[in-house]
Amino acid sequence: MYPVILTKKARNTYQRLTPKLKKGIDRYISYIAESSHFGAKIKKLEGEPGCYRYQGGGWRVGYEVIEGEREVRIYMIRPRGGAY
């Protein structure tokens, strides 16, 4: 299990969410911390080494796995339509 760190941009987005959405995103973050590389809702991003996205409901969580520091850095939390 890797510790999860939110970038400033991701943290700002998270803080603006409703309590109901935060609860869902918290579940996604827990799943990412447990299984950051593989899963039914996890996809490795092409052309971005070490970067993945988690697809949950209508939301996308973009993150980078930093093996050297043994951590996961979340850089994006967005609704599906505005994620890419």
N, C-alpha and C positions, 0 to 999 in steps of 0.2 A: 504494500500500500504506500503510495507516494503522497506527500503533503500537497495540498492544492492552494495555489496563490492566485488571486484575482488581480489583473492589472487595474490601473486607475480607471480606464475606460469601462472595463467590465464591471468594476465595483460601482461606478456611477449609474450604470444601467440597472444593476441589481437593486440599488437603493431606491430607484424610482418605481419599481414594480409594486403591484398590489400584494397584500399578505398572501392571498391565494396563489398567485403566480410564484412568489418567493418560495412557498412550500414545495411546489413542483420543481423549481430550479434547484432547490436544496437536495431533492431526491436525485436529480441528474448529476449534481456535483459529487454526491456520495458514491454513485455508481462509477463515475469517472475515476475517483480516488481508488476504488477497489480493482477496477479492470480498465486501465487507461488505454490499452492497445487493441483489445478484441472485445466484440460484443455485437449483438444483433442490431443495435442502433448506433454503432460506432463505425465511422468510415475514415480511412487514411486519405488525406488530401493530396492529390497529385501535384507534383512540382513544388511542394512545400515539405522538405524533410523534417520529420518529427512532429508534423502537425496533423491533427485529427478534428473531426466534428462529431458531436453527439446530437442525434435527432430525436427530440421528444415532443409529442403533441405538435403544436404549431410553432415551436421554438427550436433554435439551433444554438449550441454552445461550441464555440471554436476554442481549441486549446493546443498547446505544445507540450510534448513530453521531453524534459531535459534530463537525459540519462546521467550526464556527468554530475549534476547536482541532485539527482534523484528526486525531482519534483515535477508537478504538473502546473503549468501557467495558463490560466484561462484568459484569453484576450478578447473574446467576443461573446455576448449574450444578445441575441436578436430574434425577432419574429421571423418566421420562415421566409416571407416575401422580401424582407429587407436584409437578409443575411449575406447575400453575395452580390 
